[in-house]
Amino acid sequence: MSRDRDIERTIRHGERNHDAKRLIHNWCRHAHVEKFGGSRRLQSPAFALIDSVARLSNEIG
């Protein structure tokens, strides 16, 4: 039962990350989002948003 909840939570996190990535690309054309961490088949990908924003700042100005 706990494993099922973990899988469901991981799926929800992945969906939210996907939505966030889409919004970033819609609003910031120079943004670069990278996945980091995790090597399992089912994982909640974490995006290096801070690095992306820093890289974006350097490219723009």
C-alpha distance (Angstrom), angle and dihedral (degrees) to the residues before:
residue distance angle dihedral
M1 . . .
S2 3.79 . .
R3 3.79 89.7 .
D4 3.82 90.4 53.8
R5 3.81 90.2 52.4
D6 3.80 90.4 48.8
I7 3.79 91.1 51.8
E8 3.81 92.4 47.9
R9 3.81 91.2 47.9
T10 3.79 90.9 48.8
I11 3.80 91.0 51.5
R12 3.82 91.3 50.0
H13 3.81 91.0 49.6
G14 3.79 90.7 49.8
E15 3.80 91.3 50.3
R16 3.82 91.3 50.2
N17 3.79 90.9 48.1
H18 3.80 90.0 50.3
D19 3.81 90.9 51.5
A20 3.81 91.5 47.5
K21 3.79 91.4 50.1
R22 3.80 91.0 51.1
L23 3.82 91.4 50.3
I24 3.80 92.1 48.6
H25 3.78 91.5 52.5
N26 3.81 92.0 45.4
W27 3.80 93.6 52.9
C28 3.81 103.7 30.1
R29 3.76 112.6 43.3
H30 3.83 92.9 -174.6
A31 3.80 94.4 49.1
H32 3.78 117.4 121.1
V33 3.81 116.8 -161.8
E34 3.78 119.6 -163.9
K35 3.78 130.8 -169.3
F36 3.77 116.8 -133.9
G37 3.78 136.9 177.7
G38 3.75 131.0 19.0
S39 3.75 129.5 73.3
R40 3.78 103.0 -166.9
R41 3.78 123.9 114.7
L42 3.82 91.7 -117.8
Q43 3.75 112.1 38.6
S44 3.74 141.1 142.3
P45 3.79 101.6 -114.0
A46 3.77 114.6 -137.7
F47 3.77 117.2 -150.4
A48 3.77 121.5 -144.4
L49 3.79 93.7 -126.1
I50 3.80 95.9 158.8
D51 3.79 91.3 54.4
S52 3.79 89.7 45.9
V53 3.79 92.9 52.6
A54 3.80 91.4 46.7
R55 3.80 90.7 49.3
L56 3.80 90.0 47.3
S57 3.81 91.2 51.4
N58 3.79 91.3 51.4
E59 3.81 92.7 49.0
I60 3.79 95.0 48.2
G61 3.73 102.6 40.5
